[in-house]
Amino acid sequence: MPAKPQGVILTGGRSSRMGAQRKPLVQLNGAPMLSHVIRRLQPQVAQVLLSCEPDDQALAGFDCPLIQDAVPRHRGPLAGLYSALLYLNERQLDDGLMLCPCDAPFIPTALVEQLQLAAHKAAGSVAVVSYDGVLQPTFSLWKLAHLPAIKAAVLGRGQGGLRHMLYDLPHTVVEWPVAEPPPFYNINTPEQLEAAGDWLKR
């Protein structure tokens, strides 16, 4: 198996439907939602990084390096990916970067391994998950070699979404089997938070 990649969790997204509290800090079965994601991702990667907005110290207590956005205005998940790849480039860490959102507490424990295998077979490609026929761009494995194209998209064209970036780069898709609870379940509403809590209890 190749060396473990770095892992970055995107925490900068906003969700007014979750109320005043920031999504990563919302309590899920007695712990911040972000804690659940870190716990699932940490064994799979060399290090967990947290992508956040500038001067964001609310996440300092999670004992993970904070990667502050390198662009001045919020531009979506692509800015977080760009900033994390800059961090890796400065430190010459070239074993890949696993991207995950902060609101997915059921990340599969074999996710990184499966994406690494797919990326190895399709050399130079981004590896991305598809679940139940739907592409899941925030669950994807990137390389430093993708940095120039991402820089051009963020700084040159002002893009913020991952999906268009994938279409601009060679990528390989891993179709994940359907499971219960859904492994790529995103929590965006209080109702979804309650459902996730019920699954965790079971």
MDTraj code that builds the backbone (N, CA, C; nanometers):
import mdtraj as md
import numpy as np

residues = "MET PRO ALA LYS PRO GLN GLY VAL ILE LEU THR GLY GLY ARG SER SER ARG MET GLY ALA GLN ARG LYS PRO LEU VAL GLN LEU ASN GLY ALA PRO MET LEU SER HIS VAL ILE ARG ARG LEU GLN PRO GLN VAL ALA GLN VAL LEU LEU SER CYS GLU PRO ASP ASP GLN ALA LEU ALA GLY PHE ASP CYS PRO LEU ILE GLN ASP ALA VAL PRO ARG HIS ARG GLY PRO LEU ALA GLY LEU TYR SER ALA LEU LEU TYR LEU ASN GLU ARG GLN LEU ASP ASP GLY LEU MET LEU CYS PRO CYS ASP ALA PRO PHE ILE PRO THR ALA LEU VAL GLU GLN LEU GLN LEU ALA ALA HIS LYS ALA ALA GLY SER VAL ALA VAL VAL SER TYR ASP GLY VAL LEU GLN PRO THR PHE SER LEU TRP LYS LEU ALA HIS LEU PRO ALA ILE LYS ALA ALA VAL LEU GLY ARG GLY GLN GLY GLY LEU ARG HIS MET LEU TYR ASP LEU PRO HIS THR VAL VAL GLU TRP PRO VAL ALA GLU PRO PRO PRO PHE TYR ASN ILE ASN THR PRO GLU GLN LEU GLU ALA ALA GLY ASP TRP LEU LYS ARG".split()
xyz = np.array([
    [0.0836, -0.1202, 0.0000],
    [0.0000, 0.0000, 0.0000],
    [0.0870, 0.1252, 0.0000],
    [0.0450, 0.2296, -0.0734],
    [0.1192, 0.3558, -0.0697],
    [0.1103, 0.4205, 0.0683],
    [0.1962, 0.5191, 0.0899],
    [0.1937, 0.5916, 0.2172],
    [0.0591, 0.6603, 0.2367],
    [0.0233, 0.6810, 0.3618],
    [-0.1035, 0.7483, 0.3904],
    [-0.0977, 0.8940, 0.3440],
    [-0.2056, 0.9443, 0.2852],
    [-0.2099, 1.0852, 0.2470],
    [-0.2386, 1.1730, 0.3688],
    [-0.2259, 1.3011, 0.3506],
    [-0.2785, 1.3952, 0.4479],
    [-0.4307, 1.3998, 0.4315],
    [-0.5009, 1.4392, 0.5358],
    [-0.6461, 1.4526, 0.5272],
    [-0.6872, 1.5935, 0.5649],
    [-0.7786, 1.6516, 0.4916],
    [-0.8287, 1.7845, 0.5269],
    [-0.9807, 1.7807, 0.5354],
    [-1.0333, 1.8349, 0.6437],
    [-1.1779, 1.8439, 0.6639],
    [-1.2201, 1.9874, 0.6395],
    [-1.3161, 2.0052, 0.5511],
    [-1.3670, 2.1389, 0.5194],
    [-1.4635, 2.1832, 0.6282],
    [-1.4338, 2.2942, 0.6942],
    [-1.5190, 2.3417, 0.8039],
    [-1.5772, 2.4796, 0.7778],
    [-1.5469, 2.5389, 0.6624],
    [-1.5845, 2.6782, 0.6404],
    [-1.7239, 2.6994, 0.5852],
    [-1.7945, 2.5929, 0.5525],
    [-1.9281, 2.6089, 0.4958],
    [-2.0270, 2.6678, 0.5953],
    [-2.1307, 2.7304, 0.5426],
    [-2.2328, 2.7923, 0.6273],
    [-2.3659, 2.7204, 0.6068],
    [-2.4436, 2.7102, 0.7141],
    [-2.5745, 2.6462, 0.7055],
    [-2.6697, 2.7174, 0.8005],
    [-2.7485, 2.8083, 0.7474],
    [-2.8434, 2.8826, 0.8313],
    [-2.9505, 2.7901, 0.8881],
    [-2.9716, 2.6753, 0.8255],
    [-3.0753, 2.5817, 0.8707],
    [-3.0382, 2.5134, 1.0012],
    [-2.9098, 2.5206, 1.0399],
    [-2.8668, 2.4584, 1.1645],
    [-2.8688, 2.5576, 1.2807],
    [-2.9199, 2.6790, 1.2587],
    [-2.9291, 2.7755, 1.3672],
    [-2.8026, 2.8579, 1.3817],
    [-2.7871, 2.9199, 1.4997],
    [-2.6773, 3.0142, 1.5199],
    [-2.5417, 2.9451, 1.5333],
    [-2.5388, 2.8221, 1.5820],
    [-2.4120, 2.7548, 1.6055],
    [-2.3507, 2.7042, 1.4751],
    [-2.2196, 2.7148, 1.4646],
    [-2.1509, 2.6666, 1.3457],
    [-2.1617, 2.5157, 1.3353],
    [-2.1751, 2.4689, 1.2112],
    [-2.2018, 2.3274, 1.1886],
    [-2.0985, 2.2335, 1.2524],
    [-1.9670, 2.2598, 1.2408],
    [-1.8717, 2.1651, 1.3010],
    [-1.8880, 2.1492, 1.4521],
    [-1.9460, 2.2509, 1.5176],
    [-1.9569, 2.2514, 1.6631],
    [-2.0915, 2.2018, 1.7137],
    [-2.1847, 2.1774, 1.6217],
    [-2.3163, 2.1273, 1.6616],
    [-2.3009, 1.9928, 1.7321],
    [-2.3721, 1.9756, 1.8427],
    [-2.3612, 1.8533, 1.9216],
    [-2.4361, 1.7374, 1.8552],
    [-2.3654, 1.6259, 1.8425],
    [-2.4226, 1.5031, 1.7884],
    [-2.3920, 1.3918, 1.8875],
    [-2.4940, 1.3469, 1.9567],
    [-2.4780, 1.2423, 2.0592],
    [-2.3687, 1.2767, 2.1601],
    [-2.3731, 1.4014, 2.2073],
    [-2.2841, 1.4411, 2.3158],
    [-2.1457, 1.4866, 2.2753],
    [-2.1187, 1.4976, 2.1458],
    [-1.9875, 1.5436, 2.0993],
    [-2.0060, 1.6330, 1.9772],
    [-1.9151, 1.7273, 1.9544],
    [-1.9260, 1.8095, 1.8330],
    [-1.9251, 1.7214, 1.7079],
    [-2.0047, 1.7608, 1.6107],
    [-2.0111, 1.6827, 1.4871],
    [-1.8725, 1.6605, 1.4274],
    [-1.7872, 1.7625, 1.4346],
    [-1.6528, 1.7510, 1.3791],
    [-1.5734, 1.6393, 1.4448],
    [-1.5963, 1.6156, 1.5736],
    [-1.5243, 1.5084, 1.6439],
    [-1.5521, 1.3723, 1.5827],
    [-1.6758, 1.3505, 1.5415],
    [-1.7120, 1.2227, 1.4800],
    [-1.6376, 1.2028, 1.3478],
    [-1.6267, 1.3110, 1.2697],
    [-1.5582, 1.3022, 1.1405],
    [-1.4088, 1.2784, 1.1616],
    [-1.3483, 1.3508, 1.2553],
    [-1.2062, 1.3318, 1.2849],
    [-1.1793, 1.1879, 1.3276],
    [-1.2650, 1.1359, 1.4138],
    [-1.2445, 0.9995, 1.4654],
    [-1.2465, 0.8958, 1.3531],
    [-1.3310, 0.9152, 1.2532],
    [-1.3399, 0.8194, 1.1423],
    [-1.2245, 0.8366, 1.0434],
    [-1.1820, 0.9613, 1.0235],
    [-1.0800, 0.9885, 0.9221],
    [-0.9381, 0.9660, 0.9737],
    [-0.9140, 0.9957, 1.1000],
    [-0.7775, 0.9993, 1.1544],
    [-0.6969, 0.8713, 1.1314],
    [-0.7540, 0.7517, 1.1536],
    [-0.6732, 0.6309, 1.1324],
    [-0.6348, 0.6078, 0.9860],
    [-0.7019, 0.6759, 0.8946],
    [-0.6814, 0.6501, 0.7516],
    [-0.5771, 0.7407, 0.6880],
    [-0.5366, 0.8466, 0.7587],
    [-0.4478, 0.9470, 0.6994],
    [-0.3264, 0.9703, 0.7883],
    [-0.2250, 1.0350, 0.7323],
    [-0.1048, 1.0664, 0.8090],
    [-0.1324, 1.1735, 0.9134],
    [-0.2211, 1.2657, 0.8806],
    [-0.2517, 1.3790, 0.9685],
    [-0.3840, 1.4387, 0.9249],
    [-0.4643, 1.4827, 1.0203],
    [-0.5893, 1.5518, 0.9895],
    [-0.5668, 1.7026, 0.9994],
    [-0.6000, 1.7737, 0.8929],
    [-0.5943, 1.9190, 0.8875],
    [-0.7370, 1.9726, 0.8834],
    [-0.7568, 2.0915, 0.9380],
    [-0.8891, 2.1545, 0.9359],
    [-0.8830, 2.2802, 0.8507],
    [-0.9570, 2.2804, 0.7419],
    [-0.9664, 2.3977, 0.6550],
    [-1.0681, 2.4934, 0.7142],
    [-1.0261, 2.6187, 0.7359],
    [-1.1149, 2.7146, 0.8025],
    [-1.0940, 2.8544, 0.7471],
    [-1.1802, 2.9449, 0.7863],
    [-1.1701, 3.0831, 0.7439],
    [-1.0595, 3.1537, 0.8226],
    [-1.0062, 3.2657, 0.7690],
    [-0.8999, 3.3381, 0.8391],
    [-0.9403, 3.3791, 0.9806],
    [-0.8431, 3.3724, 1.0713],
    [-0.8611, 3.4133, 1.2108],
    [-0.9679, 3.3318, 1.2843],
    [-0.9915, 3.2111, 1.2394],
    [-1.0901, 3.1240, 1.3036],
    [-1.0200, 3.0427, 1.4122],
    [-1.0467, 3.0752, 1.5382],
    [-0.9850, 3.0038, 1.6502],
    [-1.0831, 2.9125, 1.7223],
    [-1.2069, 2.9057, 1.6729],
    [-1.3078, 2.8228, 1.7391],
    [-1.2743, 2.6742, 1.7302],
    [-1.1866, 2.6377, 1.6352],
    [-1.1540, 2.4966, 1.6145],
    [-1.0209, 2.4576, 1.6768],
    [-0.9585, 2.5500, 1.7501],
    [-0.8260, 2.5234, 1.8057],
    [-0.8267, 2.4067, 1.9040],
    [-0.9392, 2.3805, 1.9687],
    [-0.9454, 2.2750, 2.0695],
    [-0.9484, 2.1341, 2.0137],
    [-0.9515, 2.1190, 1.8801],
    [-0.9582, 1.9850, 1.8216],
    [-0.8202, 1.9246, 1.7978],
    [-0.7158, 1.9964, 1.8321],
    [-0.5784, 1.9443, 1.8265],
    [-0.5400, 1.8988, 1.6860],
    [-0.5825, 1.9756, 1.5860],
    [-0.5441, 1.9517, 1.4468],
    [-0.4928, 2.0831, 1.3885],
    [-0.3923, 2.0805, 1.3013],
    [-0.3462, 2.2038, 1.2380],
    [-0.4600, 2.2733, 1.1637],
    [-0.4682, 2.4055, 1.1779],
    [-0.5703, 2.4844, 1.1103],
    [-0.5112, 2.5429, 0.9824],
    [-0.5759, 2.5172, 0.8703],
    [-0.5336, 2.5691, 0.7411],
    [-0.6294, 2.6819, 0.7035],
    [-0.5875, 2.8048, 0.7237],
    [-0.6745, 2.9176, 0.6956],
    [-0.6783, 2.9461, 0.5462],
    [-0.7969, 2.9860, 0.4982],
    [-0.8147, 3.0123, 0.3555],
    [-0.7117, 3.1125, 0.3059],
    [-0.6488, 3.0782, 0.1937],
    [-0.5451, 3.1636, 0.1361],
    [-0.6031, 3.2716, 0.0461],
    [-0.7329, 3.2697, 0.0243],
    [-0.7988, 3.3717, -0.0582],
    [-0.8840, 3.4598, 0.0325],
    [-0.8959, 3.5886, 0.0002],
    [-0.9579, 3.6825, 0.0948],
    [-1.1074, 3.6679, 0.1135],
    [-1.1768, 3.6115, 0.0168],
    [-1.3230, 3.6003, 0.0274],
    [-1.3632, 3.4542, 0.0181],
    [-1.4722, 3.4199, 0.0872],
    [-1.5220, 3.2817, 0.0861],
    [-1.5641, 3.2425, -0.0546],
    [-1.5042, 3.1370, -0.1087],
    [-1.5344, 3.0947, -0.2456],
    [-1.5709, 2.9471, -0.2523],
    [-1.6173, 2.8924, -0.1442],
    [-1.6610, 2.7543, -0.1485],
    [-1.5494, 2.6551, -0.1225],
    [-1.5800, 2.5265, -0.1401],
    [-1.4857, 2.4212, -0.1021],
    [-1.3572, 2.4208, -0.1835],
    [-1.3608, 2.4739, -0.3053],
    [-1.2397, 2.4745, -0.3875],
    [-1.1308, 2.5610, -0.3247],
    [-1.1704, 2.6687, -0.2575],
    [-1.0726, 2.7534, -0.1886],
    [-1.0074, 2.6779, -0.0737],
    [-1.0849, 2.5957, -0.0028],
    [-1.0280, 2.5150, 0.1041],
    [-0.9311, 2.4111, 0.0510],
    [-0.9651, 2.3477, -0.0598],
    [-0.8756, 2.2512, -0.1228],
    [-0.7468, 2.3194, -0.1686],
    [-0.7603, 2.4341, -0.2320],
    [-0.6430, 2.5097, -0.2786],
    [-0.5516, 2.5451, -0.1617],
    [-0.6081, 2.5933, -0.0530],
    [-0.5289, 2.6344, 0.0634],
    [-0.4570, 2.5150, 0.1250],
    [-0.5243, 2.4012, 0.1317],
    [-0.4627, 2.2813, 0.1886],
    [-0.3483, 2.2304, 0.1009],
    [-0.3655, 2.2357, -0.0306],
    [-0.2587, 2.1929, -0.1206],
    [-0.1394, 2.2875, -0.1118],
    [-0.1642, 2.4174, -0.0920],
    [-0.0534, 2.5117, -0.0697],
    [0.0246, 2.4732, 0.0555],
    [-0.0476, 2.4374, 0.1610],
    [0.0146, 2.3938, 0.2873],
    [0.1031, 2.2721, 0.2628],
    [0.0538, 2.1750, 0.1883],
    [0.1327, 2.0558, 0.1580],
    [0.2533, 2.0892, 0.0716],
    [0.2334, 2.1785, -0.0256],
    [0.3420, 2.2154, -0.1151],
    [0.4560, 2.2825, -0.0397],
    [0.4223, 2.3693, 0.0549],
    [0.5242, 2.4385, 0.1344],
    [0.6056, 2.3410, 0.2170],
    [0.5461, 2.2297, 0.2546],
    [0.6133, 2.1312, 0.3398],
    [0.6593, 2.0080, 0.2615],
    [0.6448, 2.0140, 0.1305],
    [0.6879, 1.9057, 0.0419],
    [0.6259, 1.7711, 0.0819],
    [0.4990, 1.7747, 0.1134],
    [0.4230, 1.6538, 0.1468],
    [0.3477, 1.6100, 0.0216],
    [0.3944, 1.5024, -0.0410],
    [0.3431, 1.4673, -0.1731],
    [0.2808, 1.3278, -0.1787],
    [0.2181, 1.2856, -0.0698],
    [0.1519, 1.1552, -0.0687],
    [0.0017, 1.1655, -0.0901],
    [-0.0446, 1.2822, -0.1293],
    [-0.1852, 1.2992, -0.1599],
    [-0.2610, 1.3729, -0.0498],
    [-0.3827, 1.4135, -0.0828],
    [-0.4677, 1.4887, 0.0100],
    [-0.6093, 1.4355, 0.0014],
    [-0.6580, 1.3797, 0.1117],
    [-0.7948, 1.3304, 0.1194],
    [-0.8853, 1.4416, 0.1678],
    [-0.9880, 1.4701, 0.0901],
    [-1.0808, 1.5786, 0.1205],
    [-1.2098, 1.5216, 0.1775],
    [-1.2582, 1.5817, 0.2875],
    [-1.3843, 1.5391, 0.3502],
    [-1.4582, 1.6621, 0.4032],
    [-1.5911, 1.6563, 0.4112],
    [-1.6671, 1.7642, 0.4750],
    [-1.6798, 1.7404, 0.6251],
    [-1.7177, 1.8451, 0.6970],
    [-1.7263, 1.8368, 0.8435],
    [-1.8588, 1.7808, 0.8925],
    [-1.9521, 1.7529, 0.8009],
    [-2.0887, 1.7164, 0.8424],
    [-2.1258, 1.5751, 0.8000],
    [-2.0236, 1.4875, 0.7901],
    [-2.0484, 1.3508, 0.7428],
    [-1.9931, 1.2519, 0.8454],
    [-2.0708, 1.2180, 0.9472],
    [-2.0189, 1.1370, 1.0582],
    [-2.0062, 0.9876, 1.0303],
    [-2.0450, 0.9422, 0.9099],
    [-2.0407, 0.7988, 0.8802],
    [-1.9390, 0.7643, 0.7718],
    [-1.8332, 0.8436, 0.7599],
    [-1.7300, 0.8177, 0.6589],
    [-1.6802, 0.6733, 0.6707],
    [-1.6762, 0.5992, 0.5620],
    [-1.6311, 0.4597, 0.5692],
    [-1.4860, 0.4482, 0.6167],
    [-1.4588, 0.3439, 0.6927],
    [-1.3241, 0.3255, 0.7473],
    [-1.2246, 0.2794, 0.6414],
    [-1.2731, 0.2355, 0.5253],
    [-1.1843, 0.1941, 0.4158],
    [-1.1867, 0.2931, 0.3006],
    [-1.2368, 0.4140, 0.3237],
    [-1.2532, 0.5115, 0.2160],
    [-1.1206, 0.5473, 0.1511],
    [-1.0225, 0.5851, 0.2314],
    [-0.8950, 0.6312, 0.1762],
    [-0.8264, 0.5185, 0.0992],
    [-0.8274, 0.4002, 0.1555],
    [-0.7633, 0.2856, 0.0897],
    [-0.8230, 0.2611, -0.0487],
    [-0.9550, 0.2657, -0.0586],
    [-1.0205, 0.2405, -0.1862],
    [-0.9917, 0.3507, -0.2877],
    [-0.9874, 0.4740, -0.2429],
    [-0.9563, 0.5837, -0.3343],
    [-0.8103, 0.5791, -0.3788],
    [-0.7212, 0.5404, -0.2875],
    [-0.5805, 0.5264, -0.3256],
    [-0.5625, 0.4183, -0.4319],
    [-0.6311, 0.3071, -0.4168],
    [-0.6226, 0.1998, -0.5157],
    [-0.6713, 0.2477, -0.6523],
    [-0.7819, 0.3209, -0.6520],
    [-0.8362, 0.3725, -0.7780],
    [-0.7416, 0.4733, -0.8412],
    [-0.6838, 0.5619, -0.7591],
    [-0.5918, 0.6626, -0.8112],
    [-0.4657, 0.5984, -0.8673],
    [-0.4212, 0.4901, -0.8031],
    [-0.3013, 0.4208, -0.8502],
    [-0.3256, 0.3576, -0.9876],
    [-0.4437, 0.3034, -1.0085],
    [-0.4758, 0.2409, -1.1371],
    [-0.4916, 0.3449, -1.2480],
    [-0.5371, 0.4644, -1.2108],
    [-0.5551, 0.5727, -1.3087],
    [-0.4566, 0.6835, -1.2739],
    [-0.3293, 0.6583, -1.3014],
    [-0.2203, 0.7459, -1.2563],
    [-0.2455, 0.8909, -1.2951],
    [-0.2287, 0.9789, -1.1963],
    [-0.2440, 1.1217, -1.2204],
    [-0.3850, 1.1735, -1.2073],
    [-0.4798, 1.0837, -1.1833],
    [-0.6198, 1.1251, -1.1765],
    [-0.6626, 1.1566, -1.0334],
    [-0.7598, 1.2447, -1.0213],
    [-0.8308, 1.2622, -0.8951],
    [-0.9202, 1.1400, -0.8766],
    [-0.9273, 1.0893, -0.7554],
    [-1.0184, 0.9785, -0.7254],
    [-1.1348, 1.0336, -0.6446],
    [-1.2568, 1.0060, -0.6881],
    [-1.3753, 1.0639, -0.6253],
    [-1.4822, 0.9565, -0.6078],
    [-1.5606, 0.9716, -0.5026],
    [-1.6668, 0.8762, -0.4710],
    [-1.7945, 0.9094, -0.5482],
    [-1.8639, 0.8044, -0.5877],
    [-2.0021, 0.8158, -0.6319],
    [-2.0839, 0.7227, -0.5438],
    [-2.2005, 0.7695, -0.5007],
    [-2.2843, 0.6874, -0.4145],
    [-2.4266, 0.6872, -0.4680],
    [-2.4777, 0.5676, -0.4924],
    [-2.6129, 0.5526, -0.5457],
    [-2.6289, 0.6320, -0.6754],
    [-2.5210, 0.6323, -0.7556],
    [-2.5245, 0.6992, -0.8855],
    [-2.5010, 0.8487, -0.8821],
    [-2.4718, 0.9044, -0.7644],
    [-2.4537, 1.0493, -0.7515],
    [-2.3088, 1.0785, -0.7122],
    [-2.2417, 1.1621, -0.7890],
    [-2.1033, 1.1992, -0.7600],
    [-2.0961, 1.2756, -0.6284],
    [-1.9932, 1.2459, -0.5478],
    [-1.9743, 1.3082, -0.4163],
    [-1.8383, 1.3794, -0.4150],
    [-1.8276, 1.4993, -0.4734],
    [-1.6968, 1.5630, -0.4914],
    [-1.6233, 1.5958, -0.3615],
    [-1.6964, 1.6159, -0.2509],
    [-1.6270, 1.6493, -0.1264],
    [-1.5614, 1.5277, -0.0612],
    [-1.5817, 1.4097, -0.1180],
    [-1.5104, 1.2897, -0.0743],
    [-1.4176, 1.2492, -0.1887],
    [-1.2961, 1.3034, -0.1885],
    [-1.2083, 1.2868, -0.3039],
    [-1.0623, 1.2938, -0.2622],
    [-0.9775, 1.2339, -0.3451],
    [-0.8342, 1.2249, -0.3184],
    [-0.7590, 1.2986, -0.4282],
    [-0.6757, 1.3953, -0.3873],
    [-0.6053, 1.4852, -0.4792],
    [-0.4552, 1.4710, -0.4615],
    [-0.3795, 1.5234, -0.5601],
    [-0.2338, 1.5221, -0.5552],
    [-0.1808, 1.6654, -0.5730],
    [-0.0560, 1.6849, -0.5321],
    [0.0069, 1.8161, -0.5505],
    [0.0122, 1.8557, -0.6979],
    [0.0193, 1.7576, -0.7863],
    [0.0237, 1.7867, -0.9293],
    [-0.1007, 1.8607, -0.9780],
    [-0.2090, 1.8546, -0.9016],
    [-0.3323, 1.9229, -0.9402],
    [-0.3329, 2.0701, -0.8984],
    [-0.2347, 2.1104, -0.8197],
    [-0.2334, 2.2465, -0.7645],
    [-0.2357, 2.3551, -0.8720],
    [-0.1545, 2.3496, -0.9792],
    [-0.1595, 2.4589, -1.0781],
    [-0.2977, 2.4793, -1.1400],
    [-0.3658, 2.3694, -1.1716],
    [-0.4992, 2.3819, -1.2313],
    [-0.5979, 2.4404, -1.1315],
    [-0.5859, 2.4010, -1.0042],
    [-0.6759, 2.4525, -0.9014],
    [-0.6469, 2.6003, -0.8748],
    [-0.5202, 2.6371, -0.8737],
    [-0.4835, 2.7779, -0.8556],
    [-0.5434, 2.8637, -0.9658],
    [-0.5352, 2.8166, -1.0896],
    [-0.5919, 2.8920, -1.2018],
    [-0.7433, 2.9063, -1.1881],
    [-0.8092, 2.8015, -1.1396],
    [-0.9543, 2.8064, -1.1236],
    [-0.9957, 2.9032, -1.0136],
    [-0.9229, 2.9003, -0.9006],
    [-0.9602, 2.9843, -0.7855],
    [-0.9197, 3.1288, -0.8073],
    [-0.7931, 3.1512, -0.8409],
    [-0.7419, 3.2884, -0.8519],
    [-0.7692, 3.3512, -0.9882],
    [-0.7661, 3.2688, -1.0922],
    [-0.7850, 3.3232, -1.2263],
    [-0.9300, 3.3372, -1.2663],
    [-1.0127, 3.2375, -1.2298],
    [-1.1522, 3.2385, -1.2756],
    [-1.2523, 3.2564, -1.1625],
    [-1.2050, 3.2619, -1.0386],
    [-1.2947, 3.2839, -0.9256],
    [-1.3905, 3.1706, -0.8991],
    [-1.3545, 3.0487, -0.9357],
    [-1.4427, 2.9341, -0.9153],
    [-1.4390, 2.8894, -0.7693],
    [-1.5490, 2.8296, -0.7246],
    [-1.5560, 2.7830, -0.5875],
    [-1.6005, 2.6397, -0.5713],
    [-1.6571, 2.5814, -0.6775],
    [-1.7131, 2.4475, -0.6677],
    [-1.6165, 2.3391, -0.7118],
    [-1.6293, 2.2221, -0.6499],
    [-1.5420, 2.1105, -0.6822],
    [-1.5838, 2.0377, -0.8099],
    [-1.7116, 2.0344, -0.8365],
    [-1.7615, 1.9552, -0.9495],
    [-1.7022, 2.0026, -1.0818],
    [-1.7008, 2.1340, -1.1049],
    [-1.6450, 2.1858, -1.2295],
    [-1.4955, 2.1583, -1.2372],
    [-1.4284, 2.1615, -1.1216],
    [-1.2856, 2.1324, -1.1187],
    [-1.2594, 1.9879, -1.1612],
    [-1.3423, 1.8975, -1.1144],
    [-1.3279, 1.7575, -1.1534],
    [-1.3425, 1.7395, -1.3040],
    [-1.4383, 1.8126, -1.3622],
    [-1.4604, 1.7990, -1.5054],
    [-1.3422, 1.8529, -1.5858],
    [-1.2626, 1.9423, -1.5254],
    [-1.1471, 1.9996, -1.5936],
    [-1.0211, 1.9136, -1.5790],
    [-1.0267, 1.8118, -1.4926],
    [-0.9097, 1.7278, -1.4662],
    [-0.9428, 1.5809, -1.4917],
    [-0.8427, 1.5006, -1.5259],
    [-0.8671, 1.3565, -1.5325],
    [-0.9106, 1.3063, -1.3946],
    [-1.0162, 1.2286, -1.3897],
    [-1.0612, 1.1757, -1.2606],
    [-1.1188, 1.0358, -1.2789],
    [-1.1074, 0.9581, -1.1731],
    [-1.1609, 0.8229, -1.1718],
    [-1.2649, 0.8129, -1.0609],
    [-1.3727, 0.7428, -1.0864],
    [-1.4876, 0.7386, -0.9962],
    [-1.4960, 0.6019, -0.9286],
    [-1.5100, 0.6037, -0.7959],
    [-1.5306, 0.4814, -0.7185],
    [-1.6779, 0.4762, -0.6762],
    [-1.7518, 0.3817, -0.7318],
    [-1.8935, 0.3661, -0.6963],
    [-1.9017, 0.2871, -0.5656],
    [-1.9517, 0.3541, -0.4600],
    [-1.9549, 0.2914, -0.3274],
    [-2.0850, 0.2139, -0.3092],
    [-2.0777, 0.0950, -0.2506],
    [-2.2007, 0.0167, -0.2315],
    [-2.2969, 0.0827, -0.1326],
    [-2.4236, 0.0638, -0.1564],
    [-2.5268, 0.1198, -0.0698],
    [-2.5213, 0.0510, 0.0665],
    [-2.5340, 0.1301, 0.1730],
    [-2.5259, 0.0761, 0.3087],
    [-2.6174, 0.1561, 0.4004],
    [-2.6359, 0.1061, 0.5209],
    [-2.7180, 0.1714, 0.6233],
    [-2.6352, 0.1816, 0.7518],
    [-2.6145, 0.3023, 0.8061],
    [-2.6586, 0.4316, 0.7520],
    [-2.5818, 0.4678, 0.6253],
    [-2.6359, 0.5592, 0.5458],
    [-2.5659, 0.6005, 0.4233],
    [-2.4271, 0.6547, 0.4584],
    [-2.3204, 0.5988, 0.4027],
    [-2.1860, 0.6353, 0.4452],
    [-2.1462, 0.7789, 0.4142],
    [-2.2137, 0.8426, 0.3191],
    [-2.1787, 0.9798, 0.2825],
    [-2.2920, 1.0769, 0.3162],
    [-2.3645, 1.0420, 0.4195],
    [-2.4772, 1.1217, 0.4685],
    [-2.4272, 1.2581, 0.5169],
    [-2.4840, 1.3651, 0.4617],
    [-2.4509, 1.5017, 0.5040],
    [-2.5614, 1.5558, 0.5935],
    [-2.5227, 1.6227, 0.7002],
    [-2.6180, 1.6797, 0.7950],
    [-2.6319, 1.8291, 0.7691],
    [-2.7504, 1.8704, 0.7228],
    [-2.7744, 2.0112, 0.6912],
    [-2.8933, 2.0706, 0.7656],
    [-2.9732, 1.9871, 0.8304],
    [-3.0935, 2.0352, 0.8980],
    [-3.1032, 1.9689, 1.0356],
    [-3.1815, 2.0271, 1.1276],
    [-3.2023, 1.9622, 1.2577],
    [-3.2617, 1.8221, 1.2443],
    [-3.3470, 1.8018, 1.1438],
    [-3.4071, 1.6700, 1.1234],
    [-3.3012, 1.5668, 1.0838],
    [-3.2088, 1.6070, 0.9980],
    [-3.1001, 1.5168, 0.9586],
    [-3.0059, 1.4899, 1.0758],
    [-2.9874, 1.5896, 1.1608],
    [-2.9041, 1.5718, 1.2805],
    [-2.9678, 1.4685, 1.3737],
    [-3.0978, 1.4768, 1.3912],
    [-3.1687, 1.3812, 1.4767],
    [-3.1600, 1.2400, 1.4190],
    [-3.1748, 1.2287, 1.2873],
    [-3.1659, 1.0968, 1.2240],
    [-3.0268, 1.0376, 1.2406],
    [-2.9244, 1.1207, 1.2262],
    [-2.7863, 1.0732, 1.2447],
    [-2.7648, 1.0253, 1.3879],
    [-2.8211, 1.0973, 1.4838],
    [-2.8100, 1.0561, 1.6233],
    [-2.8741, 0.9217, 1.6471],
    [-2.9890, 0.8979, 1.5854],
    [-3.0566, 0.7679, 1.5988],
    [-2.9719, 0.6558, 1.5392],
    [-2.9111, 0.6793, 1.4245],
    [-2.8246, 0.5783, 1.3632],
    [-2.7052, 0.5471, 1.4535],
    [-2.6460, 0.6516, 1.5096],
    [-2.5288, 0.6306, 1.5964],
    [-2.5651, 0.5494, 1.7203],
    [-2.6829, 0.5718, 1.7747],
    [-2.7266, 0.4959, 1.8916],
    [-2.7438, 0.3484, 1.8592],
    [-2.7839, 0.3194, 1.7330],
    [-2.8052, 0.1802, 1.6940],
    [-2.6750, 0.1117, 1.6590],
])
top = md.Topology()
chain = top.add_chain()
for i, resn in enumerate(residues, 1):
    res = top.add_residue(resn, chain, resSeq=i)
    for name in ("N", "CA", "C"):
        top.add_atom(name, md.element.get_by_symbol(name[0]), res)
traj = md.Trajectory(xyz[None], top)
